[in-house]
Amino acid sequence: MATESVPTAPELLAYVTDLRADADRMDGYARRLRGAAGTLDGCAGTPGWSGAALERQAAACATAAARLRAAAAALLAHAGRRPPR
């Protein structure tokens, strides 16, 4: 029979740090995608659909970042700590 281990507070805080780093990374991807959309918007021969597709991807990245931050805050609360403001 397998036993489940319960993460300790330091382990939970490490997960919080990782989630926040992933959220920052996703925000960075969103910025890069929006930058690419802006650059391609001025280029001749760029397919008309590319800007909208890049914006959808950027929005998905921003949504993922927000969800990762929410997960980090919930995990932090579970660990008994308040999120920084």
N, C-alpha and C positions, 0 to 999 in steps of 0.2 A: 504494500500500500504506500503510495507516494504521500509525502507530507508537504504542505504548502508553507513556504517561508514568507514572513511578513517583512517588507522592506523597512529598514530603520530610517529615522529622520534624516541622517546624512545621505543615505541612498536616495530618498525622495527628493532632497534638495539638489542632488546631482541630476536627477531627471528633470527637475524644474529648469536648471541651467541649460540642459540639452534642448528642452522644448523652446526656451527663449531664443537660443542660438538658431534653431531651425526656423523660428518665426522671423528672425532678422534676415536669415538667408532667403526666405520666401519673399519678404519685402524687397530685398535686393533684386531678385528675379523679376518682380513686378516692375520695378523701376527700369531695369534693362530692357524688358519687353516693350514698355511704353516709349523708351528712347529709340528702340529699333523701329517702332511704328512711326514715330515722328520723322526719323531719318528717311525711311522708305516712302513716306508720304510725298516727299519732294523729288523722288527719283522717277525719271521717265521709264516706262516699261514695267513698273511694279503692278502686279495684279490688283485690281480694285478691292478684292476681298481681303487682302493681306492685313490691312490696318485693323479692320474689325476683328479678324481672327487673333491678331496679336493682343488687342485690347481685351478680348474675352479671356485669353490665357493670363494676362496681367491681372484681371479681376479675380480669376480663380486663385492665383498666387496670393493676392491680398486677402481673400477670404480664408485661405488656408492659414495665413499668418495670424489672422485674428482668432481663429479657432485654436491654434497652437498656444497663443497667449492666454486664452480662456482656460485651456487645459492646464497650463502652468499655474495659473491663479488658483484653480480648483485643487490641484495637487498641493500647492503651498498651504492652502487653507486646511486641507486634510492633514498635513504635517504639523499643523498648529502654529503656523506663522502667517503674518499678514503680508500681502504683496506690497512692494515698494510703490510709492506714488510718483 
